[in-house]
């Protein structure tokens, strides 16, 4: 996956939902698409806080993934 697809998805989401961007937190792994300058610039421009899991730590998302699996 490249950064362009992630940027497109984020732009679509922001266009369809009314959210206070200053309160928005996006958590991701350290994939290259999330480390790309264009993606990081968009987050900064939109005042969205970025959170990344620690390198090599697959357990960072475990709690959230467990919660979503029950929905």
N, C-alpha and C positions, 0 to 999 in steps of 0.2 A: 504494500500500500504506500502511496506517496502522499506528500503533504497537500497537494491540490485537492484530493478527495476529502481529506479531513477538513480543510478550509471550506470547501463547498458544503459539506454537511453542517458545519457550525454556522455558516451564513444562512442556510435554509432554516435551521432551528431558530436563530435569532430573528429571522423575518416572520416566522409563524407564531412565536410566543412572546408575550409581554413579560419580560423579566427585568428586574433592577440589576443591571450588569455589574454594578459595584459589589453586589452581594453574591454574585455567581462564582462558584468554585468548580473548576474542571480538573478531575483527577485522571491520570493516565499512567501507562508504563513508560519506559524510556525508549520507545520505538523511534526510529529516525524521523517519521512523519510528525511526531510530537516535539522533536528537538529542532525541527527545521526553522530557520530564521523567519520565513514568511508566516508560519503558524504562530510563532511566539510574538511577532510584531502585531498580528491581528488581535491576539489576546490582550496585549498591552494597550493597543489603540482602543479596544472596547472596555478597558478597565476590568477585565476578567482575571481572577486569581488562578494561577496554574499550580497544580500539585502533581508531583511525580513520585512514583514508587521508588524505593531505593534500588540501586543496581543489584541485580541478582536476587532480589527478595520477592519471591512469588507469593508471599503471604500477605502483602500489603492490601490487596483487594479481597481477601478471603471473606471478611465479614460482610461486605457489601454484596459480593457475588452470592453468598449464602442467603442473604435477605431477598435478593431479586429472584432466586431460584424458587422461592415459595410463593411468589406472586402469580 
